[in-house]
Amino acid sequence: MLWALFLVLHLTGLVGYTLLLRRSAFATMNRLLVAACMQTAIFVPLLFVLAFGSQPRLAFSAWEWTTLIASGVLIAVFQISTVQALRHLEASVFTIVFNIRLFLVTVLGFVFLRDLPSPLQILGGVTIFASILLLNLHKNRQFLSRPILYGLFATLMISAVVTLEKYNLQQVGFTSYMFWSQGLAVVLLWLFVLKSDVNLAALKRSANWHVALLMLLRSASGWGYTCALLYGSLAVTGYISGLSVALIVLFGIFLLGERQHIRQKLAAVAIALVGLTLILIGKL
């Protein structure tokens, strides 16, 4: 039951902040600033956990420190790449490209965590991967375009992040992982912001309700997913997260007016949902 509730929280936040990043209000904001705000939103609730709950460990082996630091660096890179991709791709197209991660996470989970999916789950992952082909991205060499490469890079980053996240949760625990890895990502992103061309006046101008809502939704998405990983497998949690493909495509069409190639998009959604259905049946 908790697993399902955490996934609902994750999906609500994921759909919300993905659509919000497509709004024109963020078009002129520094991408490093947006990424730093989103990562800060994930870290801030941990302060309440530290105040009223468990404390992070201070002693780790050399390997544990390596995986925690690597996780923090990858999280920072992922945040930047996601914002960059959403600046150049429609929300609906980005979501389908991004869901190639379901196939990648299945492979990474098996190789590094011995999380072996069933044949139906593998078939579902391949089906979701095939959904991108219905977008006709091969026309005009769009497979080689910079926006698509941004999306694919973000996909590779999140696949590595969640695999390492599951490993760290198993090895060092929830609080220690959130404090050291997520905290390191916050520090890195704000250091990047301070070294960029963002000034104090820009920081003050960016403090509005759009940013507050973005941070709230990103926090819900991040905490929902990480908490769900505590109760479910890496692959299956990722598969359920993939339900966002249908929601974001539909909201992108009807709320943001992204109606280009609408038949291909809806067909891709249908194929993706078939893949998710196969994955869930394989879990039974």
Stockholm file with secondary structure:
# STOCKHOLM 1.0

chainA/1-284         MLWALFLVLHLTGLVGYTLLLRRSAFATMNRLLVAACMQTAIFVPLLFVLAFGSQPRLAFSAWEWTTLIASGVLIAVFQISTVQALRHLEASVFTIVFNIRLFLVTVLGFVFLRDLPSPLQILGGVTIFASILLLNLHKNRQFLSRPILYGLFATLMISAVVTLEKYNLQQVGFTSYMFWSQGLAVVLLWLFVLKSDVNLAALKRSANWHVALLMLLRSASGWGYTCALLYGSLAVTGYISGLSVALIVLFGIFLLGERQHIRQKLAAVAIALVGLTLILIGKL
#=GR chainA/1-284 SS CHHHHHHHHHHHHHHHHHHHHTSGGGTTSCHHHHHHHHHHHHHHHHHHHHHHSCCCCCCCCHHHHHHHHHHHHHHHHHHHHHHHHHHHSCHHHHHHHHTTHHHHHHHHHHHHHCCCCCHHHHHHHHHHHHHGGGGTTTGGGGGGSHHHHHHHHHHHHHHHHHHHHHHHHHHHCHHHHIIIIIHHHHHHHHHHHHHTTCCHHHHHHHCSHHHHHHHHHHHHHHHHHHHHHHHSCHHHHHHHHTTHHHHHHHHHHHTSCCCTTHHHHHHHHHHHHHHHHHHHHHHC
#=GC SS_cons         CHHHHHHHHHHHHHHHHHHHHTSGGGTTSCHHHHHHHHHHHHHHHHHHHHHHSCCCCCCCCHHHHHHHHHHHHHHHHHHHHHHHHHHHSCHHHHHHHHTTHHHHHHHHHHHHHCCCCCHHHHHHHHHHHHHGGGGTTTGGGGGGSHHHHHHHHHHHHHHHHHHHHHHHHHHHCHHHHIIIIIHHHHHHHHHHHHHTTCCHHHHHHHCSHHHHHHHHHHHHHHHHHHHHHHHSCHHHHHHHHTTHHHHHHHHHHHTSCCCTTHHHHHHHHHHHHHHHHHHHHHHC
//
